Amino acid sequence: MALIVPINCASLKVPRRAHVSAHRRRFGVSATLSSPPRGDAAVVDWVKETASFFEQDSRPIMLFDGVCNLCNGGVKFVRDNDRRRNIRFEALQSEAGKKLLQRSGRAPDDISSVVLVEKDRSYIKSEAVLKIMEYINLPFPQLAFFLQFVPLFVRDFVYENIADNRYNFFGRSDSCDI
Protein backbone atom coordinates (compact mmCIF):
# COMPACT_ATOMS: atom_id res chain seq x y z
CA MET A 1 0.00 0.00 0.00
CA ALA A 2 1.38 3.39 -0.92
CA LEU A 3 0.25 6.96 -0.50
CA ILE A 4 1.24 9.09 -3.45
CA VAL A 5 1.07 12.83 -2.93
CA PRO A 6 2.50 15.46 -5.25
CA ILE A 7 5.58 16.86 -3.53
CA ASN A 8 4.58 20.50 -3.82
CA CYS A 9 1.03 19.97 -2.53
CA ALA A 10 1.48 18.53 0.93
CA SER A 11 3.83 16.89 3.32
CA LEU A 12 3.26 13.68 5.21
CA LYS A 13 3.83 13.79 8.94
CA VAL A 14 4.14 10.38 10.55
CA PRO A 15 5.19 10.19 14.18
CA ARG A 16 8.09 7.76 14.61
CA ARG A 17 9.91 6.38 17.61
CA ALA A 18 13.68 6.72 17.59
CA HIS A 19 14.33 3.52 19.47
CA VAL A 20 13.16 -0.06 19.39
CA SER A 21 11.09 -1.12 22.36
CA ALA A 22 10.62 -4.75 23.27
CA HIS A 23 7.12 -4.06 24.58
CA ARG A 24 5.79 -1.95 21.73
CA ARG A 25 2.85 -3.42 19.87
CA ARG A 26 1.32 -1.33 17.11
CA PHE A 27 -1.54 -2.58 14.98
CA GLY A 28 -1.91 0.49 12.80
CA VAL A 29 -0.13 3.59 11.65
CA SER A 30 -1.79 6.95 11.48
CA ALA A 31 -0.58 9.74 9.27
CA THR A 32 -1.76 13.25 8.63
CA LEU A 33 -1.26 15.41 5.61
CA SER A 34 -0.51 19.06 6.07
CA SER A 35 0.55 21.89 3.85
CA PRO A 36 4.22 22.78 3.87
CA PRO A 37 5.06 25.54 6.33
CA ARG A 38 5.07 29.02 4.86
CA GLY A 39 7.10 32.02 5.79
CA ASP A 40 10.52 32.03 7.38
CA ALA A 41 10.62 28.34 8.36
CA ALA A 42 13.43 26.50 6.61
CA VAL A 43 12.03 23.54 4.70
CA VAL A 44 14.31 20.92 3.24
CA ASP A 45 13.12 19.06 0.18
CA TRP A 46 14.74 15.69 0.89
CA VAL A 47 13.90 14.36 -2.57
CA LYS A 48 15.93 17.15 -4.17
CA GLU A 49 18.58 16.94 -1.42
CA THR A 50 19.16 13.25 -2.14
CA ALA A 51 18.61 13.27 -5.92
CA SER A 52 22.36 12.86 -6.45
CA PHE A 53 22.11 9.32 -5.05
CA PHE A 54 20.16 8.33 -8.17
CA GLU A 55 21.77 10.50 -10.88
CA GLN A 56 24.61 8.14 -11.82
CA ASP A 57 23.10 4.91 -10.48
CA SER A 58 19.35 4.26 -10.52
CA ARG A 59 19.53 1.02 -8.50
CA PRO A 60 17.50 1.05 -5.26
CA ILE A 61 19.27 1.45 -1.92
CA MET A 62 18.63 -0.91 0.98
CA LEU A 63 18.99 0.88 4.33
CA PHE A 64 19.79 -1.41 7.25
CA ASP A 65 20.85 -1.23 10.90
CA GLY A 66 24.63 -1.40 10.62
CA VAL A 67 25.25 -2.72 14.14
CA CYS A 68 22.55 -5.42 14.08
CA ASN A 69 23.87 -8.92 13.45
CA LEU A 70 20.54 -10.03 11.95
CA CYS A 71 20.53 -7.05 9.59
CA ASN A 72 24.15 -7.60 8.55
CA GLY A 73 23.32 -11.25 7.89
CA GLY A 74 20.34 -10.14 5.81
CA VAL A 75 22.55 -7.84 3.74
CA LYS A 76 25.03 -10.65 3.16
CA PHE A 77 22.16 -12.95 2.12
CA VAL A 78 20.78 -10.37 -0.32
CA ARG A 79 24.25 -9.67 -1.70
CA ASP A 80 24.88 -13.41 -2.22
CA ASN A 81 21.52 -13.88 -3.97
CA ASP A 82 21.64 -10.72 -6.06
CA ARG A 83 23.90 -11.93 -8.85
CA ARG A 84 23.02 -9.00 -11.12
CA ARG A 85 23.83 -6.50 -8.34
CA ASN A 86 20.42 -4.82 -8.52
CA ILE A 87 20.57 -3.39 -4.98
CA ARG A 88 22.97 -0.99 -3.26
CA PHE A 89 23.42 -0.93 0.53
CA GLU A 90 23.76 1.83 3.11
CA ALA A 91 23.72 1.72 6.92
CA LEU A 92 20.89 3.64 8.58
CA GLN A 93 23.45 5.25 10.89
CA SER A 94 25.54 6.77 8.06
CA GLU A 95 25.05 10.38 6.93
CA ALA A 96 23.71 9.18 3.58
CA GLY A 97 21.41 6.74 5.39
CA LYS A 98 20.01 9.52 7.59
CA LYS A 99 19.30 11.70 4.54
CA LEU A 100 17.60 8.82 2.75
CA LEU A 101 15.52 8.11 5.86
CA GLN A 102 14.29 11.70 5.81
CA ARG A 103 13.56 11.37 2.08
CA SER A 104 11.39 8.38 3.06
CA GLY A 105 9.44 10.41 5.62
CA ARG A 106 11.15 8.90 8.65
CA ALA A 107 13.17 10.44 11.45
CA PRO A 108 16.93 10.47 10.77
CA ASP A 109 17.63 8.43 13.92
CA ASP A 110 14.91 5.81 13.31
CA ILE A 111 16.62 2.43 13.09
CA SER A 112 13.48 0.36 13.69
CA SER A 113 13.02 -0.89 10.12
CA VAL A 114 14.81 -1.88 6.97
CA VAL A 115 14.00 0.65 4.24
CA LEU A 116 14.25 0.19 0.49
CA VAL A 117 14.61 3.53 -1.31
CA GLU A 118 13.90 3.67 -5.02
CA LYS A 119 14.19 6.80 -7.13
CA ASP A 120 10.47 7.57 -6.86
CA ARG A 121 9.35 5.85 -3.65
CA SER A 122 10.35 4.04 -0.48
CA TYR A 123 9.24 0.87 1.27
CA ILE A 124 9.42 0.02 4.97
CA LYS A 125 9.03 -3.06 7.17
CA SER A 126 7.53 -6.11 5.46
CA GLU A 127 6.85 -4.20 2.24
CA ALA A 128 10.58 -3.44 1.99
CA VAL A 129 11.42 -7.11 2.54
CA LEU A 130 9.00 -8.22 -0.19
CA LYS A 131 10.30 -5.59 -2.62
CA ILE A 132 13.90 -6.66 -1.93
CA MET A 133 12.86 -10.26 -2.63
CA GLU A 134 11.58 -9.15 -6.04
CA TYR A 135 15.04 -7.84 -6.95
CA ILE A 136 17.05 -10.95 -6.06
CA ASN A 137 17.33 -14.33 -7.78
CA LEU A 138 14.90 -17.22 -7.95
CA PRO A 139 12.88 -18.43 -6.05
CA PHE A 140 12.53 -15.25 -4.00
CA PRO A 141 10.47 -13.15 -6.47
CA GLN A 142 7.92 -15.97 -6.62
CA LEU A 143 7.88 -16.28 -2.84
CA ALA A 144 7.33 -12.51 -2.57
CA PHE A 145 4.41 -12.81 -4.99
CA PHE A 146 2.64 -15.30 -2.70
CA LEU A 147 3.54 -13.46 0.52
CA GLN A 148 1.92 -10.27 -0.76
CA PHE A 149 -1.46 -11.95 -0.25
CA VAL A 150 -0.84 -12.14 3.50
CA PRO A 151 -2.49 -8.99 4.93
CA LEU A 152 -0.10 -6.12 5.59
CA PHE A 153 -1.02 -5.87 9.28
CA VAL A 154 -0.12 -9.55 9.77
CA ARG A 155 3.19 -9.22 7.88
CA ASP A 156 4.10 -6.05 9.79
CA PHE A 157 3.10 -7.63 13.12
CA VAL A 158 5.55 -10.49 12.50
CA TYR A 159 8.19 -8.06 11.21
CA GLU A 160 7.88 -5.77 14.26
CA ASN A 161 8.14 -8.68 16.70
CA ILE A 162 11.35 -9.84 15.08
CA ALA A 163 12.69 -6.27 14.80
CA ASP A 164 11.87 -5.48 18.43
CA ASN A 165 13.86 -8.51 19.61
CA ARG A 166 16.67 -8.61 17.04
CA TYR A 167 19.40 -7.54 19.47
CA ASN A 168 18.25 -10.06 22.10
CA PHE A 169 18.18 -13.00 19.67
CA PHE A 170 21.04 -12.16 17.30
CA GLY A 171 23.16 -9.64 19.20
CA ARG A 172 24.84 -6.49 18.00
CA SER A 173 28.29 -5.56 16.82
CA ASP A 174 30.38 -2.51 17.64
CA SER A 175 30.54 -1.39 14.01
CA CYS A 176 29.02 -2.07 10.63
CA ASP A 177 30.46 -5.22 9.06
CA ILE A 178 29.48 -4.34 5.51
C-alpha positions as CSV (number, residue, x, y, z in Angstrom):
1,M,0.0,0.0,0.0
2,A,1.4,3.4,-0.9
3,L,0.3,7.0,-0.5
4,I,1.2,9.1,-3.5
5,V,1.1,12.8,-2.9
6,P,2.5,15.5,-5.2
7,I,5.6,16.9,-3.5
8,N,4.6,20.5,-3.8
9,C,1.0,20.0,-2.5
10,A,1.5,18.5,0.9
11,S,3.8,16.9,3.3
12,L,3.3,13.7,5.2
13,K,3.8,13.8,8.9
14,V,4.1,10.4,10.5
15,P,5.2,10.2,14.2
16,R,8.1,7.8,14.6
17,R,9.9,6.4,17.6
18,A,13.7,6.7,17.6
19,H,14.3,3.5,19.5
20,V,13.2,-0.1,19.4
21,S,11.1,-1.1,22.4
22,A,10.6,-4.8,23.3
23,H,7.1,-4.1,24.6
24,R,5.8,-2.0,21.7
25,R,2.8,-3.4,19.9
26,R,1.3,-1.3,17.1
27,F,-1.5,-2.6,15.0
28,G,-1.9,0.5,12.8
29,V,-0.1,3.6,11.7
30,S,-1.8,7.0,11.5
31,A,-0.6,9.7,9.3
32,T,-1.8,13.3,8.6
33,L,-1.3,15.4,5.6
34,S,-0.5,19.1,6.1
35,S,0.6,21.9,3.8
36,P,4.2,22.8,3.9
37,P,5.1,25.5,6.3
38,R,5.1,29.0,4.9
39,G,7.1,32.0,5.8
40,D,10.5,32.0,7.4
41,A,10.6,28.3,8.4
42,A,13.4,26.5,6.6
43,V,12.0,23.5,4.7
44,V,14.3,20.9,3.2
45,D,13.1,19.1,0.2
46,W,14.7,15.7,0.9
47,V,13.9,14.4,-2.6
48,K,15.9,17.2,-4.2
49,E,18.6,16.9,-1.4
50,T,19.2,13.2,-2.1
51,A,18.6,13.3,-5.9
52,S,22.4,12.9,-6.5
53,F,22.1,9.3,-5.0
54,F,20.2,8.3,-8.2
55,E,21.8,10.5,-10.9
56,Q,24.6,8.1,-11.8
57,D,23.1,4.9,-10.5
58,S,19.3,4.3,-10.5
59,R,19.5,1.0,-8.5
60,P,17.5,1.1,-5.3
61,I,19.3,1.4,-1.9
62,M,18.6,-0.9,1.0
63,L,19.0,0.9,4.3
64,F,19.8,-1.4,7.3
65,D,20.8,-1.2,10.9
66,G,24.6,-1.4,10.6
67,V,25.2,-2.7,14.1
68,C,22.6,-5.4,14.1
69,N,23.9,-8.9,13.5
70,L,20.5,-10.0,12.0
71,C,20.5,-7.0,9.6
72,N,24.2,-7.6,8.6
73,G,23.3,-11.2,7.9
74,G,20.3,-10.1,5.8
75,V,22.5,-7.8,3.7
76,K,25.0,-10.7,3.2
77,F,22.2,-12.9,2.1
78,V,20.8,-10.4,-0.3
79,R,24.3,-9.7,-1.7
80,D,24.9,-13.4,-2.2
81,N,21.5,-13.9,-4.0
82,D,21.6,-10.7,-6.1
83,R,23.9,-11.9,-8.9
84,R,23.0,-9.0,-11.1
85,R,23.8,-6.5,-8.3
86,N,20.4,-4.8,-8.5
87,I,20.6,-3.4,-5.0
88,R,23.0,-1.0,-3.3
89,F,23.4,-0.9,0.5
90,E,23.8,1.8,3.1
91,A,23.7,1.7,6.9
92,L,20.9,3.6,8.6
93,Q,23.4,5.2,10.9
94,S,25.5,6.8,8.1
95,E,25.1,10.4,6.9
96,A,23.7,9.2,3.6
97,G,21.4,6.7,5.4
98,K,20.0,9.5,7.6
99,K,19.3,11.7,4.5
100,L,17.6,8.8,2.7
101,L,15.5,8.1,5.9
102,Q,14.3,11.7,5.8
103,R,13.6,11.4,2.1
104,S,11.4,8.4,3.1
105,G,9.4,10.4,5.6
106,R,11.2,8.9,8.6
107,A,13.2,10.4,11.5
108,P,16.9,10.5,10.8
109,D,17.6,8.4,13.9
110,D,14.9,5.8,13.3
111,I,16.6,2.4,13.1
112,S,13.5,0.4,13.7
113,S,13.0,-0.9,10.1
114,V,14.8,-1.9,7.0
115,V,14.0,0.6,4.2
116,L,14.2,0.2,0.5
117,V,14.6,3.5,-1.3
118,E,13.9,3.7,-5.0
119,K,14.2,6.8,-7.1
120,D,10.5,7.6,-6.9
121,R,9.3,5.9,-3.6
122,S,10.3,4.0,-0.5
123,Y,9.2,0.9,1.3
124,I,9.4,0.0,5.0
125,K,9.0,-3.1,7.2
126,S,7.5,-6.1,5.5
127,E,6.8,-4.2,2.2
128,A,10.6,-3.4,2.0
129,V,11.4,-7.1,2.5
130,L,9.0,-8.2,-0.2
131,K,10.3,-5.6,-2.6
132,I,13.9,-6.7,-1.9
133,M,12.9,-10.3,-2.6
134,E,11.6,-9.1,-6.0
135,Y,15.0,-7.8,-7.0
136,I,17.1,-10.9,-6.1
137,N,17.3,-14.3,-7.8
138,L,14.9,-17.2,-8.0
139,P,12.9,-18.4,-6.1
140,F,12.5,-15.2,-4.0
141,P,10.5,-13.1,-6.5
142,Q,7.9,-16.0,-6.6
143,L,7.9,-16.3,-2.8
144,A,7.3,-12.5,-2.6
145,F,4.4,-12.8,-5.0
146,F,2.6,-15.3,-2.7
147,L,3.5,-13.5,0.5
148,Q,1.9,-10.3,-0.8
149,F,-1.5,-11.9,-0.2
150,V,-0.8,-12.1,3.5
151,P,-2.5,-9.0,4.9
152,L,-0.1,-6.1,5.6
153,F,-1.0,-5.9,9.3
154,V,-0.1,-9.6,9.8
155,R,3.2,-9.2,7.9
156,D,4.1,-6.1,9.8
157,F,3.1,-7.6,13.1
158,V,5.5,-10.5,12.5
159,Y,8.2,-8.1,11.2
160,E,7.9,-5.8,14.3
161,N,8.1,-8.7,16.7
162,I,11.3,-9.8,15.1
163,A,12.7,-6.3,14.8
164,D,11.9,-5.5,18.4
165,N,13.9,-8.5,19.6
166,R,16.7,-8.6,17.0
167,Y,19.4,-7.5,19.5
168,N,18.2,-10.1,22.1
169,F,18.2,-13.0,19.7
170,F,21.0,-12.2,17.3
171,G,23.2,-9.6,19.2
172,R,24.8,-6.5,18.0
173,S,28.3,-5.6,16.8
174,D,30.4,-2.5,17.6
175,S,30.5,-1.4,14.0
176,C,29.0,-2.1,10.6
177,D,30.5,-5.2,9.1
178,I,29.5,-4.3,5.5
